[in-house]
Amino acid sequence: MADYVGALLEIVNCIATPTCNYVDHYKNFDDDVNDLRGKLGDLNRRKQDIEARIQVEARAGQMVKEEVQGWIQHVQTINEDVQTILDKAQRVKWHRKACLGKHVRRKIDVVKAIHEQGSFFEGLVIAKAPAQGIIIPTENLEGEKSVKEKIWEYLMGDEVGMIGVCGIGGVGKTTIMKHVNNDLLKGNRFQKVIWVTVSYPLNVFALQKNIALAMGETLREEEEMRRAAALMDIMKRVRFVLILDDVWEKFSLKDVGIPELVQNKSKVVITTRSIEVCKYLGCRIVKVQPLSPNESLNLFLEKVGRDVLQVPRLEEILKFIVEECDGLPLAIIVIAGSMKGEYDIVEWRNALNELRQCVESVKGVEDEIFGRLRFSYDHLRNLQIQKCFLYCSLFQEDYEFVGKELIEGWIDEGLIDELGSRQAAYDRGHAILNRLQHNCLLEKCVESDRVKMHDVVRDMAIKSIAPGFGYMVKAGMKLKKVPNESEWVRDPKKVSLMANDILKIPIGLSPKCPLLSTLILSYNSNLSEIPSSFFEDMVGLKVLDLSVTGIETLPNSICNLSNLSALRLRYCKRLMYLPSLAKLRALKKLDLHGAGIEVVAQGLEMLISLEYLDLFCRNLKEIPTGILPKLSSLQYLVVYLSSEMAKRINLENVARLSKLESLACRMEGIPDFNYLVNKSKDFESLMAYDLQLTTNKQDFIEYGFNDEYQRKVLIVECEIREECIVLPDKLEVLRIRLCKNMENMRCSLNKVVLLENATALKRCSIEDFKGIECMVELDSSSSLCYPVLNKLELLSLWNLPRLCALVRVEGVATPPHIFSNLKILRISICSEMRKLFPLELLHALQNLEEIEVRECKQMEEIIASSDSNASSDKFTFPKLKELKLLWLPQLKSICSAKGVMVCDAIEVIQIVKCPQLKRIPLQLLLLDNGQPSHPPCLKQIEIDDKSKEWWESMVELDHLNAKNILRPFLKFSYKWR
């Protein structure tokens, strides 16, 4: 009786839930519980795979990302929650199944979401800082020897802890400190040498983060004082030199988390233009003076090229030009860059006159510096290129531009002429970018291939040139609100308020800006709302950038911006709604990459001028039928297509976009993928593609065309059975990861994907693929075209437990040119592989530059021994720079007992945990006197610190004195523990 009463009460309790849902939860309870149990198993298997990868990469000196650590902790928590539910499910009474079933369904969604978050396609780790610091590329130091020596004296002594390197902008403070940084890394007086660029305005949170990262640590605390305490605890452990470059404001070392320097004899060096900052921080001041005339001339000739001295009568004019630079290295470098390759004396005479006019027309030290730098801008003599340079000043100080991102900005601004195709515009943009770099108006960043503006050059652009073009730049100024109407410059044309802390725009604010063409509000992450009034008097607006803001909806007034040609809404994750775009007939670019929208905006089909459409949206559920064919001008398309969406929009419609040059598309089914690939052969204009195939509906993978490779295919978690995957023509990069249902299938790569078309393949990466036994299998019936791997430059194989050979040949000869362009070979966790290279493959490996083999438990030989007992074998790798053999417990030999490896280009050898390896067959050079010498390029032989005895007593080398010869290059490293 009690059971029936309980059932009635349960029904009453759930009365708010529709009866059909109640019945569904009850009816499917057992299936849902099993589904939850299965989903949890999938999640835990992913966790185990991630932890295994972390173990490998952490041993290589990498640091686990904070988000990965958080994800693992989240998985542990959800395991406990799910286990509680599963325990209840085992003893639940029938009348309570419905409500518990509701919780089971919710928990299934949670587990799926966590599983999705664990994709980490951008990697699990970040590079840990080296043992001491980072070598910074720098130029020759002309002059300033006494300044450097004085800084060095203070660093090596015990009396001075704080050093302030002070001088006007462009005088060479940063260059001097780059040399000091690199010299410090040659010694071992300091355990850490940390370089952080501070810039204006000071951001303590970012400063703390960057210092911690340079120390190989992460700060998890959010509150500033707690972060300071945590950072101080980290820094107290080591003796360090902290170099803070480009400090503008006074601040407290204690508030940042920098400990008392006297305690462990650490040092802090700042570079600044302000003596007041130096005094406030208690620095011993080292003032950097301009270069002497002779030093200035030497630096100028180094940059412009000494061959200009061969031009008759030019030397005198050249000296006058150098004199006008007033000893400022930045001015010398920039002006020399603008004159490089010029040999006409008339041009030099004219340049001297222009430079004098630039300097004479202004007063004040800062303005004189700007005048000298402006010469290089004027000397561009091309208004289009000059405007491209000025565009860079709209971004905050020290902003690092990706080349393609910058060029896209120029295209949006209309600064690159209509050239008929996007590729032609990119090519023109790269030419402009190169010109600005050659003229030293943009410079390469320290640790990446990005570019940025020197802060003095940016100041010159903003203060000296930009006002004449109607620029209003308040980027990165920590603004809390948008300037009032009275604070806007008169008739602005381009306004940048990016990278501030703007929370909202006041209702009713309507700046009178009829001539405004560009408005940048990006990177105001807390900006959630824009009133409709804000855009009412911006009728001429062409470019609107609201990327990385917290906006949830766009005001309807945007619909009236009839001149708008570019609308950028990248990573507006809270943006759920777009008003109708039907009136924006001039719109050429709509970028919704990473936005939160679920459906595309109404009126999209009316945008017949649209050339760029990025719909990489996590929540996008539908693209209405018939939209894509109407966008006949599309050149660039990024879209996610679920199997259902692919059927609705009809892939034939994508194939009809005849002007398409760049296509990034994610597919969920092999048939749809193969269909699109086959149709892509009809795209005559297609220059770049990023095609992704995955049957996992949850994982979301970033697209991009920012690297040098423009044609890529990614296959992830795909259920590969007997249906072969078709690869597109001209494919450059192939990556396969976590593919399923291969456990019971043994096959080669060319049995999984059709390689016949991949004749341009340059990079191939295969990870977590249990069925692969070899890369290529050839027999008399093979239809594989041999040239398919001839252009391959990088091959990476990770966690392939059945892999036993790179190439397996039966009944036919090994193709003579297979892998003939291979430069980098990396093999990890391939437990069945015993021999890396068969002898017949060696002749094709003459371009190898890096070999890395790690954690292959059965690996016995790198180069397989010959069946014949030849007296000696000589294996030549003329371009090999790095040989890394890591955690190979069964490795007995690198090559045959009497064989030698000729590696004249070798730079680095790493041998870690290879206890059975007894011989390193490296051939030493013979000098004219018959004595052996180390390879000419050798920099380091790195052994794990636990293997000192192994090296000294067990390792054999082919010359009696070889160990003494190589000893200066030997390093026993602790990082492999």
PyMOL commands that set and color helices and strands:
alter all, ss='L'
color gray80, all
select helices_A, chain A and resi 2-13+19-27+29-59+66-91+94-117+145-156+173-184+204-214+224-235+253-256+261-264+275-280+293-304+306-310+314-324+329-339+345-360+365-378+383-392+403-412+422-438+455-469+485-487+532-535+556-560+604-606+627-630+643-649+651-655+670-680+749-752+786-789+839-842+945-954+962-969
alter helices_A, ss='H'
color red, helices_A
select strands_A, chain A and resi 62-64+125-127+162-166+192-197+240-247+267-272+284-287+443-444+451-452+471-473+494-496+518-520+543-545+566-568+589-591+612-615+636-640+662-667+688-694+711-716+725-726+733-737+747-748+753-754+763-767+772-779+794-798+805-810+824-828+835-837+850-854+861-863+874-876+882-886+900-902+908-912+925-926+932-933+940-944+970-973
alter strands_A, ss='S'
color yellow, strands_A
deselect
rebuild
show_as cartoon
